[in-house]
Amino acid sequence: MKKIQIQSELDVYDDLSELPEDVHNLMLAAFEAREAAYAPYSQFHVGAAILLDNGEIIKGNNQENAAYPSGLCAERTAIYYAGANFPNAVIKMMAISAKAKNKETLTPIPPCGSCRQAMAEYEVKQKQPINIYFMGERGTVFKSESLQNLLPLLFTQEYL
Ligand code: THU
């Protein structure tokens, strides 16, 4: 038996103002998306914005449902829209922001496991990394250069 170590690396920005201009703008689009989230059950509003290589910005937010599991996270709403409408475009980056209704959300909120798996599919498909920036409603922003940092040991089509 031997052990292996898997490392992840994230960049940490103290707040929005430290981000490069294009990322800052994308995060503002994620804020806008967040404001329009439909989250009457959890009151947890999430917005995601995607920048494509053609300059297009795609926004998505969480869409909840009275039949709870029928709802969908912001990240998948956005990335499936991108996949459906711009199948040949390269996804350059995704910005994510989340805000709870009844408390301040100051720590970066990472995408859930299902969203990471969904995003990884597109990263593998396009053979180019997707930069992921995520934050709460304000404060610290985390950046992951690629899905590989957030979801090591990816399950991909090569196993099928
Ligand atoms: N949610 C997202 O939109 N993205 C995530 O990555 C985590 C969770 C949503 C789903 C649900 O509408 C609410 O947040 C509470 O889980």
Backbone and ligand atoms as CSV (ligand in chain L), in Angstrom:
chain,resi,resn,atom,element,x,y,z
A,1,MET,N,N,0.846,-1.199,0.000
A,1,MET,CA,C,0.000,0.000,0.000
A,1,MET,C,C,0.876,1.241,0.000
A,2,LYS,N,N,0.463,2.235,-0.753
A,2,LYS,CA,C,1.123,3.534,-0.646
A,2,LYS,C,C,0.049,4.612,-0.721
A,3,LYS,N,N,0.422,5.794,-0.290
A,3,LYS,CA,C,-0.545,6.894,-0.339
A,3,LYS,C,C,-0.180,7.834,-1.467
A,4,ILE,N,N,-1.189,8.425,-2.082
A,4,ILE,CA,C,-0.928,9.514,-3.018
A,4,ILE,C,C,-1.614,10.756,-2.477
A,5,GLN,N,N,-1.066,11.897,-2.834
A,5,GLN,CA,C,-1.687,13.147,-2.398
A,5,GLN,C,C,-2.217,13.884,-3.605
A,6,ILE,N,N,-3.375,14.473,-3.448
A,6,ILE,CA,C,-3.968,15.257,-4.528
A,6,ILE,C,C,-4.035,16.692,-4.051
A,7,GLN,N,N,-3.476,17.592,-4.864
A,7,GLN,CA,C,-3.439,18.985,-4.429
A,7,GLN,C,C,-4.388,19.852,-5.233
A,8,SER,N,N,-4.968,20.820,-4.563
A,8,SER,CA,C,-5.788,21.817,-5.248
A,8,SER,C,C,-5.221,23.185,-4.952
A,9,GLU,N,N,-5.350,24.069,-5.922
A,9,GLU,CA,C,-4.845,25.421,-5.717
A,9,GLU,C,C,-5.943,26.424,-6.039
A,10,LEU,N,N,-6.124,27.413,-5.175
A,10,LEU,CA,C,-7.110,28.471,-5.418
A,10,LEU,C,C,-6.425,29.816,-5.260
A,11,ASP,N,N,-6.850,30.804,-6.034
A,11,ASP,CA,C,-6.421,32.185,-5.794
A,11,ASP,C,C,-7.482,32.843,-4.919
A,12,VAL,N,N,-7.033,33.686,-3.996
A,12,VAL,CA,C,-7.965,34.339,-3.078
A,12,VAL,C,C,-7.879,35.853,-3.263
A,13,TYR,N,N,-8.999,36.458,-3.570
A,13,TYR,CA,C,-9.083,37.921,-3.689
A,13,TYR,C,C,-9.869,38.440,-2.487
A,14,ASP,N,N,-9.387,39.526,-1.893
A,14,ASP,CA,C,-10.071,40.033,-0.693
A,14,ASP,C,C,-11.468,40.545,-1.000
A,15,ASP,N,N,-11.626,41.132,-2.156
A,15,ASP,CA,C,-12.977,41.494,-2.604
A,15,ASP,C,C,-12.996,41.773,-4.095
A,16,LEU,N,N,-14.202,42.066,-4.528
A,16,LEU,CA,C,-14.513,42.268,-5.938
A,16,LEU,C,C,-13.585,43.259,-6.657
A,17,SER,N,N,-13.180,44.287,-5.932
A,17,SER,CA,C,-12.414,45.356,-6.561
A,17,SER,C,C,-11.031,44.864,-7.017
A,18,GLU,N,N,-10.565,43.740,-6.477
A,18,GLU,CA,C,-9.252,43.210,-6.880
A,18,GLU,C,C,-9.303,42.421,-8.184
A,19,LEU,N,N,-10.508,42.114,-8.652
A,19,LEU,CA,C,-10.627,41.265,-9.846
A,19,LEU,C,C,-10.271,42.043,-11.110
A,20,PRO,N,N,-9.689,41.381,-12.112
A,20,PRO,CA,C,-9.497,42.026,-13.416
A,20,PRO,C,C,-10.850,42.486,-13.970
A,21,GLU,N,N,-10.817,43.492,-14.848
A,21,GLU,CA,C,-12.058,44.146,-15.269
A,21,GLU,C,C,-13.085,43.177,-15.873
A,22,ASP,N,N,-12.600,42.267,-16.748
A,22,ASP,CA,C,-13.567,41.361,-17.394
A,22,ASP,C,C,-14.228,40.422,-16.378
A,23,VAL,N,N,-13.456,40.019,-15.366
A,23,VAL,CA,C,-14.002,39.128,-14.335
A,23,VAL,C,C,-14.970,39.907,-13.437
A,24,HIS,N,N,-14.564,41.130,-13.116
A,24,HIS,CA,C,-15.409,42.005,-12.300
A,24,HIS,C,C,-16.771,42.183,-12.970
A,25,ASN,N,N,-16.747,42.455,-14.271
A,25,ASN,CA,C,-18.001,42.632,-15.005
A,25,ASN,C,C,-18.839,41.363,-15.001
A,26,LEU,N,N,-18.150,40.222,-15.137
A,26,LEU,CA,C,-18.876,38.951,-15.140
A,26,LEU,C,C,-19.508,38.701,-13.766
A,27,MET,N,N,-18.779,39.059,-12.706
A,27,MET,CA,C,-19.348,38.869,-11.363
A,27,MET,C,C,-20.563,39.785,-11.169
A,28,LEU,N,N,-20.509,40.981,-11.735
A,28,LEU,CA,C,-21.690,41.863,-11.629
A,28,LEU,C,C,-22.888,41.234,-12.343
A,29,ALA,N,N,-22.610,40.550,-13.451
A,29,ALA,CA,C,-23.688,39.841,-14.163
A,29,ALA,C,C,-24.225,38.698,-13.287
A,30,ALA,N,N,-23.335,38.051,-12.531
A,30,ALA,CA,C,-23.781,36.985,-11.611
A,30,ALA,C,C,-24.657,37.577,-10.495
A,31,PHE,N,N,-24.304,38.778,-10.034
A,31,PHE,CA,C,-25.139,39.470,-9.021
A,31,PHE,C,C,-26.541,39.706,-9.592
A,32,GLU,N,N,-26.563,40.202,-10.832
A,32,GLU,CA,C,-27.858,40.475,-11.485
A,32,GLU,C,C,-28.684,39.202,-11.578
A,33,ALA,N,N,-28.026,38.132,-11.994
A,33,ALA,CA,C,-28.709,36.839,-12.116
A,33,ALA,C,C,-29.222,36.405,-10.743
A,34,ARG,N,N,-28.405,36.590,-9.740
A,34,ARG,CA,C,-28.773,36.193,-8.374
A,34,ARG,C,C,-30.055,36.899,-7.917
A,35,GLU,N,N,-30.142,38.175,-8.256
A,35,GLU,CA,C,-31.320,38.965,-7.859
A,35,GLU,C,C,-32.599,38.391,-8.447
A,36,ALA,N,N,-32.484,37.719,-9.583
A,36,ALA,CA,C,-33.667,37.187,-10.266
A,36,ALA,C,C,-33.908,35.705,-9.958
A,37,ALA,N,N,-33.148,35.162,-8.988
A,37,ALA,CA,C,-33.315,33.727,-8.670
A,37,ALA,C,C,-34.743,33.448,-8.209
A,38,TYR,N,N,-35.210,32.255,-8.489
A,38,TYR,CA,C,-36.523,31.829,-7.997
A,38,TYR,C,C,-36.277,30.801,-6.905
A,39,ALA,N,N,-36.247,31.264,-5.654
A,39,ALA,CA,C,-35.872,30.388,-4.543
A,39,ALA,C,C,-36.817,30.588,-3.353
A,40,PRO,N,N,-38.122,30.389,-3.584
A,40,PRO,CA,C,-39.084,30.650,-2.502
A,40,PRO,C,C,-38.979,29.648,-1.349
A,41,TYR,N,N,-38.373,28.490,-1.571
A,41,TYR,CA,C,-38.335,27.460,-0.530
A,41,TYR,C,C,-37.086,27.577,0.327
A,42,SER,N,N,-35.930,27.747,-0.282
A,42,SER,CA,C,-34.690,27.839,0.497
A,42,SER,C,C,-34.345,29.284,0.854
A,43,GLN,N,N,-34.877,30.231,0.129
A,43,GLN,CA,C,-34.502,31.648,0.300
A,43,GLN,C,C,-32.996,31.834,0.121
A,44,PHE,N,N,-32.386,30.926,-0.610
A,44,PHE,CA,C,-30.943,31.003,-0.873
A,44,PHE,C,C,-30.784,31.302,-2.356
A,45,HIS,N,N,-30.343,32.520,-2.629
A,45,HIS,CA,C,-30.328,32.984,-4.017
A,45,HIS,C,C,-28.933,32.855,-4.609
A,46,VAL,N,N,-28.857,32.189,-5.736
A,46,VAL,CA,C,-27.557,31.953,-6.384
A,46,VAL,C,C,-27.628,32.466,-7.823
A,47,GLY,N,N,-26.578,33.158,-8.239
A,47,GLY,CA,C,-26.487,33.630,-9.629
A,47,GLY,C,C,-25.187,33.149,-10.239
A,48,ALA,N,N,-25.240,32.793,-11.498
A,48,ALA,CA,C,-24.031,32.365,-12.215
A,48,ALA,C,C,-23.989,33.097,-13.550
A,49,ALA,N,N,-22.806,33.503,-13.948
A,49,ALA,CA,C,-22.640,34.143,-15.264
A,49,ALA,C,C,-21.448,33.501,-15.957
A,50,ILE,N,N,-21.645,33.218,-17.230
A,50,ILE,CA,C,-20.621,32.531,-18.025
A,50,ILE,C,C,-20.153,33.452,-19.136
A,51,LEU,N,N,-18.836,33.516,-19.337
A,51,LEU,CA,C,-18.295,34.255,-20.481
A,51,LEU,C,C,-17.828,33.256,-21.536
A,52,LEU,N,N,-18.357,33.406,-22.752
A,52,LEU,CA,C,-17.954,32.545,-23.872
A,52,LEU,C,C,-16.865,33.217,-24.691
A,53,ASP,N,N,-16.170,32.427,-25.499
A,53,ASP,CA,C,-15.079,32.997,-26.310
A,53,ASP,C,C,-15.599,33.937,-27.400
A,54,ASN,N,N,-16.907,33.888,-27.677
A,54,ASN,CA,C,-17.468,34.818,-28.667
A,54,ASN,C,C,-17.931,36.124,-28.000
A,55,GLY,N,N,-17.623,36.277,-26.709
A,55,GLY,CA,C,-17.957,37.511,-25.988
A,55,GLY,C,C,-19.331,37.486,-25.333
A,56,GLU,N,N,-20.105,36.472,-25.662
A,56,GLU,CA,C,-21.466,36.345,-25.117
A,56,GLU,C,C,-21.413,36.082,-23.602
A,57,ILE,N,N,-22.298,36.714,-22.848
A,57,ILE,CA,C,-22.436,36.429,-21.412
A,57,ILE,C,C,-23.776,35.744,-21.179
A,58,ILE,N,N,-23.714,34.569,-20.554
A,58,ILE,CA,C,-24.920,33.784,-20.259
A,58,ILE,C,C,-25.179,33.863,-18.762
A,59,LYS,N,N,-26.410,34.176,-18.387
A,59,LYS,CA,C,-26.741,34.238,-16.959
A,59,LYS,C,C,-27.702,33.119,-16.581
A,60,GLY,N,N,-27.529,32.611,-15.380
A,60,GLY,CA,C,-28.451,31.595,-14.869
A,60,GLY,C,C,-28.607,31.787,-13.374
A,61,ASN,N,N,-29.704,31.285,-12.835
A,61,ASN,CA,C,-29.918,31.347,-11.392
A,61,ASN,C,C,-30.678,30.105,-10.945
A,62,ASN,N,N,-30.752,29.913,-9.632
A,62,ASN,CA,C,-31.446,28.697,-9.198
A,62,ASN,C,C,-32.949,28.834,-9.391
A,63,GLN,N,N,-33.522,27.745,-9.824
A,63,GLN,CA,C,-34.951,27.662,-10.112
A,63,GLN,C,C,-35.524,26.533,-9.270
A,64,GLU,N,N,-36.255,26.910,-8.234
A,64,GLU,CA,C,-36.783,25.887,-7.326
A,64,GLU,C,C,-38.179,25.444,-7.745
A,65,ASN,N,N,-38.622,24.388,-7.100
A,65,ASN,CA,C,-39.903,23.789,-7.481
A,65,ASN,C,C,-40.571,23.214,-6.232
A,66,ALA,N,N,-41.905,23.253,-6.205
A,66,ALA,CA,C,-42.655,22.693,-5.078
A,66,ALA,C,C,-42.314,21.215,-4.898
A,67,ALA,N,N,-42.036,20.532,-5.986
A,67,ALA,CA,C,-41.480,19.170,-5.910
A,67,ALA,C,C,-39.964,19.373,-5.837
A,68,TYR,N,N,-39.425,19.479,-4.641
A,68,TYR,CA,C,-38.058,19.991,-4.428
A,68,TYR,C,C,-36.979,19.483,-5.397
A,69,PRO,N,N,-36.885,18.169,-5.624
A,69,PRO,CA,C,-35.780,17.702,-6.484
A,69,PRO,C,C,-35.900,18.142,-7.943
A,70,SER,N,N,-37.060,18.662,-8.323
A,70,SER,CA,C,-37.215,19.120,-9.705
A,70,SER,C,C,-36.527,20.469,-9.959
A,71,GLY,N,N,-36.116,21.139,-8.900
A,71,GLY,CA,C,-35.428,22.421,-9.071
A,71,GLY,C,C,-34.027,22.227,-9.641
A,72,LEU,N,N,-33.406,23.337,-10.035
A,72,LEU,CA,C,-32.040,23.249,-10.586
A,72,LEU,C,C,-31.179,24.401,-10.068
A,73,CYS,N,N,-29.913,24.097,-9.856
A,73,CYS,CA,C,-28.946,25.093,-9.387
A,73,CYS,C,C,-28.655,26.124,-10.480
A,74,ALA,N,N,-28.143,27.265,-10.020
A,74,ALA,CA,C,-27.794,28.363,-10.922
A,74,ALA,C,C,-26.745,27.952,-11.961
A,75,GLU,N,N,-25.724,27.229,-11.495
A,75,GLU,CA,C,-24.596,26.903,-12.368
A,75,GLU,C,C,-25.033,26.016,-13.522
A,76,ARG,N,N,-25.891,25.024,-13.194
A,76,ARG,CA,C,-26.336,24.129,-14.271
A,76,ARG,C,C,-27.344,24.824,-15.182
A,77,THR,N,N,-28.186,25.691,-14.607
A,77,THR,CA,C,-29.118,26.454,-15.454
A,77,THR,C,C,-28.317,27.217,-16.504
A,78,ALA,N,N,-27.223,27.850,-16.057
A,78,ALA,CA,C,-26.406,28.668,-16.968
A,78,ALA,C,C,-25.640,27.805,-17.975
A,79,ILE,N,N,-25.002,26.755,-17.488
A,79,ILE,CA,C,-24.111,25.999,-18.384
A,79,ILE,C,C,-24.920,25.179,-19.392
A,80,TYR,N,N,-26.097,24.716,-19.002
A,80,TYR,CA,C,-26.920,23.978,-19.962
A,80,TYR,C,C,-27.503,24.933,-21.014
A,81,TYR,N,N,-27.775,26.164,-20.606
A,81,TYR,CA,C,-28.223,27.153,-21.593
A,81,TYR,C,C,-27.096,27.397,-22.603
A,82,ALA,N,N,-25.884,27.536,-22.079
A,82,ALA,CA,C,-24.731,27.764,-22.968
A,82,ALA,C,C,-24.554,26.574,-23.912
A,83,GLY,N,N,-24.634,25.371,-23.353
A,83,GLY,CA,C,-24.468,24.159,-24.171
A,83,GLY,C,C,-25.561,24.027,-25.216
A,84,ALA,N,N,-26.781,24.429,-24.842
A,84,ALA,CA,C,-27.919,24.286,-25.753
A,84,ALA,C,C,-27.885,25.315,-26.877
A,85,ASN,N,N,-27.456,26.536,-26.551
A,85,ASN,CA,C,-27.566,27.624,-27.520
A,85,ASN,C,C,-26.266,27.989,-28.231
A,86,PHE,N,N,-25.145,27.625,-27.621
A,86,PHE,CA,C,-23.835,27.927,-28.221
A,86,PHE,C,C,-22.964,26.679,-28.163
A,87,PRO,N,N,-23.398,25.596,-28.835
A,87,PRO,CA,C,-22.705,24.315,-28.673
A,87,PRO,C,C,-21.246,24.325,-29.108
A,88,ASN,N,N,-20.872,25.263,-29.968
A,88,ASN,CA,C,-19.482,25.274,-30.442
A,88,ASN,C,C,-18.607,26.336,-29.770
A,89,ALA,N,N,-19.182,27.091,-28.882
A,89,ALA,CA,C,-18.403,28.144,-28.220
A,89,ALA,C,C,-17.579,27.534,-27.085
A,90,VAL,N,N,-16.464,28.194,-26.783
A,90,VAL,CA,C,-15.623,27.777,-25.652
A,90,VAL,C,C,-16.023,28.589,-24.426
A,91,ILE,N,N,-16.233,27.893,-23.320
A,91,ILE,CA,C,-16.567,28.568,-22.063
A,91,ILE,C,C,-15.266,29.023,-21.412
A,92,LYS,N,N,-15.084,30.325,-21.297
A,92,LYS,CA,C,-13.837,30.859,-20.734
A,92,LYS,C,C,-13.888,30.871,-19.204
A,93,MET,N,N,-14.965,31.401,-18.659
A,93,MET,CA,C,-15.051,31.463,-17.198
A,93,MET,C,C,-16.480,31.510,-16.708
A,94,MET,N,N,-16.630,31.160,-15.434
A,94,MET,CA,C,-17.926,31.272,-14.780
A,94,MET,C,C,-17.742,32.037,-13.474
A,95,ALA,N,N,-18.640,32.987,-13.210
A,95,ALA,CA,C,-18.642,33.712,-11.934
A,95,ALA,C,C,-19.912,33.338,-11.188
A,96,ILE,N,N,-19.780,33.118,-9.884
A,96,ILE,CA,C,-20.911,32.646,-9.071
A,96,ILE,C,C,-21.007,33.506,-7.804
A,97,SER,N,N,-22.228,33.892,-7.481
A,97,SER,CA,C,-22.447,34.611,-6.222
A,97,SER,C,C,-23.713,34.088,-5.558
A,98,ALA,N,N,-23.666,33.945,-4.231
A,98,ALA,CA,C,-24.824,33.419,-3.497
A,98,ALA,C,C,-25.128,34.311,-2.297
A,99,LYS,N,N,-26.411,34.357,-1.949
A,99,LYS,CA,C,-26.849,35.223,-0.844
A,99,LYS,C,C,-28.052,34.571,-0.163
A,100,ALA,N,N,-27.926,34.354,1.141
A,100,ALA,CA,C,-29.069,33.837,1.911
A,100,ALA,C,C,-29.950,35.020,2.294
A,101,LYS,N,N,-31.247,34.749,2.450
A,101,LYS,CA,C,-32.141,35.868,2.750
A,101,LYS,C,C,-31.973,36.380,4.185
A,102,ASN,N,N,-31.780,35.453,5.113
A,102,ASN,CA,C,-31.844,35.859,6.518
A,102,ASN,C,C,-30.511,35.966,7.250
A,103,LYS,N,N,-29.415,35.833,6.521
A,103,LYS,CA,C,-28.115,36.080,7.152
A,103,LYS,C,C,-27.137,36.541,6.077
A,104,GLU,N,N,-26.066,37.163,6.521
A,104,GLU,CA,C,-25.070,37.633,5.560
A,104,GLU,C,C,-24.245,36.459,5.058
A,105,THR,N,N,-24.010,36.449,3.767
A,105,THR,CA,C,-23.205,35.378,3.161
A,105,THR,C,C,-21.872,35.982,2.726
A,106,LEU,N,N,-20.879,35.842,3.598
A,106,LEU,CA,C,-19.597,36.515,3.346
A,106,LEU,C,C,-18.488,35.551,2.932
A,107,THR,N,N,-18.733,34.250,3.086
A,107,THR,CA,C,-17.713,33.293,2.643
A,107,THR,C,C,-18.021,32.866,1.206
A,108,PRO,N,N,-16.983,32.544,0.429
A,108,PRO,CA,C,-17.226,32.103,-0.945
A,108,PRO,C,C,-18.058,30.818,-0.957
A,109,ILE,N,N,-19.089,30.807,-1.776
A,109,ILE,CA,C,-19.979,29.633,-1.848
A,109,ILE,C,C,-19.603,28.811,-3.085
A,110,PRO,N,N,-19.057,27.629,-2.871
A,110,PRO,CA,C,-18.611,26.808,-4.011
A,110,PRO,C,C,-19.782,26.111,-4.695
A,111,PRO,N,N,-19.633,25.785,-5.964
A,111,PRO,CA,C,-20.680,25.026,-6.646
A,111,PRO,C,C,-20.823,23.625,-6.035
A,112,CYS,N,N,-22.048,23.118,-6.009
A,112,CYS,CA,C,-22.286,21.797,-5.413
A,112,CYS,C,C,-21.653,20.700,-6.289
A,113,GLY,N,N,-21.614,19.510,-5.792
A,113,GLY,CA,C,-20.981,18.396,-6.493
A,113,GLY,C,C,-21.603,18.109,-7.850
A,114,SER,N,N,-22.929,18.168,-7.920
A,114,SER,CA,C,-23.584,17.891,-9.210
A,114,SER,C,C,-23.215,18.955,-10.241
A,115,CYS,N,N,-23.131,20.202,-9.798
A,115,CYS,CA,C,-22.757,21.276,-10.732
A,115,CYS,C,C,-21.307,21.118,-11.175
A,116,ARG,N,N,-20.436,20.711,-10.261
A,116,ARG,CA,C,-19.027,20.494,-10.632
A,116,ARG,C,C,-18.930,19.416,-11.705
A,117,GLN,N,N,-19.686,18.348,-11.523
A,117,GLN,CA,C,-19.662,17.260,-12.505
A,117,GLN,C,C,-20.183,17.758,-13.861
A,118,ALA,N,N,-21.256,18.561,-13.825
A,118,ALA,CA,C,-21.830,19.091,-15.072
A,118,ALA,C,C,-20.821,20.019,-15.759
A,119,MET,N,N,-20.163,20.867,-14.974
A,119,MET,CA,C,-19.187,21.801,-15.548
A,119,MET,C,C,-17.976,21.051,-16.106
A,120,ALA,N,N,-17.577,19.994,-15.403
A,120,ALA,CA,C,-16.416,19.213,-15.839
A,120,ALA,C,C,-16.653,18.618,-17.227
A,121,GLU,N,N,-17.880,18.211,-17.496
A,121,GLU,CA,C,-18.212,17.634,-18.802
A,121,GLU,C,C,-17.830,18.595,-19.928
A,122,TYR,N,N,-18.132,19.886,-19.719
A,122,TYR,CA,C,-17.846,20.878,-20.770
A,122,TYR,C,C,-16.355,21.193,-20.846
A,123,GLU,N,N,-15.686,21.157,-19.706
A,123,GLU,CA,C,-14.238,21.404,-19.711
A,123,GLU,C,C,-13.532,20.293,-20.499
A,124,VAL,N,N,-13.949,19.061,-20.271
A,124,VAL,CA,C,-13.352,17.928,-20.993
A,124,VAL,C,C,-13.687,18.052,-22.482
A,125,LYS,N,N,-14.952,18.375,-22.777
A,125,LYS,CA,C,-15.405,18.479,-24.173
A,125,LYS,C,C,-14.606,19.540,-24.938
A,126,GLN,N,N,-14.388,20.687,-24.319
A,126,GLN,CA,C,-13.733,21.784,-25.050
A,126,GLN,C,C,-12.203,21.751,-24.955
A,127,LYS,N,N,-11.696,20.831,-24.121
A,127,LYS,CA,C,-10.245,20.674,-23.949
A,127,LYS,C,C,-9.553,21.974,-23.557
A,128,GLN,N,N,-10.281,22.827,-22.880
A,128,GLN,CA,C,-9.692,24.071,-22.352
A,128,GLN,C,C,-10.276,24.309,-20.975
A,129,PRO,N,N,-9.456,24.776,-20.035
A,129,PRO,CA,C,-9.959,24.950,-18.676
A,129,PRO,C,C,-11.025,26.040,-18.574
A,130,ILE,N,N,-11.914,25.850,-17.644
A,130,ILE,CA,C,-12.898,26.891,-17.312
A,130,ILE,C,C,-12.454,27.526,-15.997
A,131,ASN,N,N,-12.208,28.821,-16.004
A,131,ASN,CA,C,-11.875,29.529,-14.762
A,131,ASN,C,C,-13.169,29.731,-13.971
A,132,ILE,N,N,-13.132,29.407,-12.700
A,132,ILE,CA,C,-14.345,29.550,-11.876
A,132,ILE,C,C,-14.059,30.510,-10.730
A,133,TYR,N,N,-14.865,31.548,-10.641
A,133,TYR,CA,C,-14.754,32.521,-9.559
A,133,TYR,C,C,-16.013,32.413,-8.716
A,134,PHE,N,N,-15.872,32.299,-7.401
A,134,PHE,CA,C,-17.087,32.212,-6.595
A,134,PHE,C,C,-16.955,32.984,-5.288
A,135,MET,N,N,-18.106,33.512,-4.847
A,135,MET,CA,C,-18.131,34.365,-3.663
A,135,MET,C,C,-19.518,34.307,-3.024
A,136,GLY,N,N,-19.641,34.938,-1.869
A,136,GLY,CA,C,-20.957,35.106,-1.250
A,136,GLY,C,C,-21.620,36.339,-1.825
A,137,GLU,N,N,-22.197,37.171,-0.967
A,137,GLU,CA,C,-22.836,38.402,-1.469
A,137,GLU,C,C,-21.826,39.540,-1.577
A,138,ARG,N,N,-20.769,39.492,-0.766
A,138,ARG,CA,C,-19.627,40.399,-0.881
A,138,ARG,C,C,-18.444,39.765,-0.177
A,139,GLY,N,N,-17.305,40.448,-0.206
A,139,GLY,CA,C,-16.137,39.908,0.487
A,139,GLY,C,C,-15.291,39.013,-0.409
A,140,THR,N,N,-14.667,38.034,0.221
A,140,THR,CA,C,-13.662,37.191,-0.438
A,140,THR,C,C,-14.188,36.495,-1.692
A,141,VAL,N,N,-13.329,36.489,-2.714
A,141,VAL,CA,C,-13.633,35.761,-3.952
A,141,VAL,C,C,-12.560,34.682,-4.117
A,142,PHE,N,N,-12.977,33.454,-4.370
A,142,PHE,CA,C,-12.046,32.369,-4.691
A,142,PHE,C,C,-12.031,32.162,-6.195
A,143,LYS,N,N,-10.833,31.877,-6.704
A,143,LYS,CA,C,-10.725,31.519,-8.129
A,143,LYS,C,C,-10.086,30.143,-8.256
A,144,SER,N,N,-10.713,29.301,-9.045
A,144,SER,CA,C,-10.108,28.028,-9.413
A,144,SER,C,C,-9.820,28.087,-10.908
A,145,GLU,N,N,-8.608,27.750,-11.271
A,145,GLU,CA,C,-8.164,27.840,-12.671
A,145,GLU,C,C,-8.931,26.862,-13.571
A,146,SER,N,N,-9.367,25.776,-12.954
A,146,SER,CA,C,-9.980,24.680,-13.717
A,146,SER,C,C,-10.862,23.865,-12.774
A,147,LEU,N,N,-11.739,23.069,-13.347
A,147,LEU,CA,C,-12.555,22.159,-12.535
A,147,LEU,C,C,-11.699,21.152,-11.789
A,148,GLN,N,N,-10.500,20.896,-12.329
A,148,GLN,CA,C,-9.620,19.881,-11.726
A,148,GLN,C,C,-9.351,20.173,-10.248
A,149,ASN,N,N,-9.293,21.473,-9.888
A,149,ASN,CA,C,-9.059,21.831,-8.482
A,149,ASN,C,C,-10.270,21.541,-7.600
A,150,LEU,N,N,-11.447,21.665,-8.189
A,150,LEU,CA,C,-12.673,21.527,-7.401
A,150,LEU,C,C,-13.202,20.100,-7.408
A,151,LEU,N,N,-12.833,19.352,-8.439
A,151,LEU,CA,C,-13.329,17.979,-8.561
A,151,LEU,C,C,-12.207,17.079,-9.072
A,152,PRO,N,N,-11.263,16.751,-8.170
A,152,PRO,CA,C,-10.211,15.823,-8.593
A,152,PRO,C,C,-10.816,14.441,-8.846
A,153,LEU,N,N,-10.110,13.600,-9.543
A,153,LEU,CA,C,-10.595,12.263,-9.876
A,153,LEU,C,C,-11.934,12.326,-10.614
A,154,LEU,N,N,-11.951,13.152,-11.639
A,154,LEU,CA,C,-13.145,13.310,-12.471
A,154,LEU,C,C,-13.639,11.984,-13.031
A,155,PHE,N,N,-14.926,11.807,-13.057
A,155,PHE,CA,C,-15.491,10.705,-13.829
A,155,PHE,C,C,-15.810,11.263,-15.216
A,156,THR,N,N,-15.202,10.695,-16.248
A,156,THR,CA,C,-15.410,11.232,-17.594
A,156,THR,C,C,-15.775,10.122,-18.573
A,157,GLN,N,N,-16.100,10.558,-19.787
A,157,GLN,CA,C,-16.543,9.624,-20.836
A,157,GLN,C,C,-15.489,8.582,-21.182
A,158,GLU,N,N,-14.225,8.867,-20.856
A,158,GLU,CA,C,-13.181,7.891,-21.226
A,158,GLU,C,C,-13.362,6.560,-20.502
A,159,TYR,N,N,-14.130,6.558,-19.388
A,159,TYR,CA,C,-14.347,5.312,-18.661
A,159,TYR,C,C,-15.481,4.485,-19.240
A,160,LEU,N,N,-16.267,5.087,-20.138
A,160,LEU,CA,C,-17.479,4.392,-20.603
A,160,LEU,C,C,-17.160,3.397,-21.711
L,1,THU,N1,N,-27.807,25.999,-5.205
L,1,THU,C1,C,-27.268,26.492,-6.353
L,1,THU,O1,O,-27.935,27.174,-7.132
L,1,THU,N2,N,-25.975,26.188,-6.625
L,1,THU,C2,C,-25.186,25.410,-5.840
L,1,THU,O2,O,-24.095,25.038,-6.243
L,1,THU,C3,C,-25.644,25.032,-4.502
L,1,THU,C4,C,-27.097,25.168,-4.261
L,1,THU,C5,C,-29.216,26.278,-4.930
L,1,THU,C6,C,-30.110,25.057,-5.029
L,1,THU,C7,C,-31.255,25.460,-4.136
L,1,THU,O3,O,-32.173,26.217,-4.925
L,1,THU,C8,C,-30.626,26.381,-3.107
L,1,THU,O4,O,-29.372,26.785,-3.634
L,1,THU,C9,C,-30.411,25.742,-1.754
L,1,THU,O5,O,-29.727,24.539,-1.866
